[in-house]
């Protein structure tokens, strides 16, 4: 069965600092992986997805993620945090057609 | 132009009552999904509709939960005899097809509170 683990339910960074949100997956087949962002009282918005075309995936709002098969990881990064990045971030793996989500990481950005 | 819409945005009900949640997917999207998000947790898959195929109901937590979809349009999720543990945000998503790797577009959710 496929699964996703997000390490750290809360991550706090200073504005301008590097953002690193961790995601590890378990899958017996080459996975399709996603990062979604959820702003308060809103639905989920796709940040980026990995579909095996390239291991480094660039998404919206300056985010990117690198697929590392050897580490079964798909960590999300952004070089410089902005106050508007404060939100909850979910990593997900595509299990046939339904998404299996991690428990989420809430990103706090300090001024 | 719309994205996925859901109604109501908030629903407060008493334990034991039935509730109906509605989802309007993006026009032209053949696949529709329902997920549940409990407080402080990730999303749990509930049910999947793809065109006229039989739905995948494998995520429904009990027989009190059911869902219908009319063709490739509106879907309703019904919870009968609601319990307090049903309190959650119910999110609907749609995608152009049910093909693996397709982006799912999410609605804003319905926040259900069972007193």
HADDOCK unambig.tbl for C-alpha pairs under 7 A between the chains (distance, minus, plus):
assign (segid A and resid 32 and name CA) (segid B and resid 101 and name CA) 5.70 0.50 0.50
assign (segid A and resid 42 and name CA) (segid B and resid 108 and name CA) 4.95 0.50 0.50
assign (segid A and resid 43 and name CA) (segid B and resid 106 and name CA) 5.66 0.50 0.50
assign (segid A and resid 43 and name CA) (segid B and resid 107 and name CA) 5.34 0.50 0.50
assign (segid A and resid 43 and name CA) (segid B and resid 108 and name CA) 3.99 0.50 0.50
assign (segid A and resid 43 and name CA) (segid B and resid 109 and name CA) 6.25 0.50 0.50
assign (segid A and resid 44 and name CA) (segid B and resid 106 and name CA) 5.62 0.50 0.50
assign (segid A and resid 51 and name CA) (segid B and resid 101 and name CA) 6.51 0.50 0.50
assign (segid A and resid 94 and name CA) (segid B and resid 100 and name CA) 6.58 0.50 0.50
assign (segid A and resid 94 and name CA) (segid B and resid 101 and name CA) 6.54 0.50 0.50
assign (segid A and resid 96 and name CA) (segid B and resid 100 and name CA) 5.53 0.50 0.50
assign (segid A and resid 97 and name CA) (segid B and resid 98 and name CA) 5.75 0.50 0.50
assign (segid A and resid 97 and name CA) (segid B and resid 99 and name CA) 6.23 0.50 0.50
assign (segid A and resid 97 and name CA) (segid B and resid 100 and name CA) 5.01 0.50 0.50
assign (segid A and resid 98 and name CA) (segid B and resid 45 and name CA) 6.87 0.50 0.50
assign (segid A and resid 101 and name CA) (segid B and resid 42 and name CA) 5.79 0.50 0.50
assign (segid A and resid 101 and name CA) (segid B and resid 43 and name CA) 5.82 0.50 0.50
assign (segid A and resid 102 and name CA) (segid B and resid 42 and name CA) 5.63 0.50 0.50
assign (segid A and resid 103 and name CA) (segid B and resid 41 and name CA) 4.96 0.50 0.50
assign (segid A and resid 103 and name CA) (segid B and resid 42 and name CA) 4.01 0.50 0.50
assign (segid A and resid 104 and name CA) (segid B and resid 41 and name CA) 6.79 0.50 0.50
assign (segid A and resid 104 and name CA) (segid B and resid 42 and name CA) 5.75 0.50 0.50
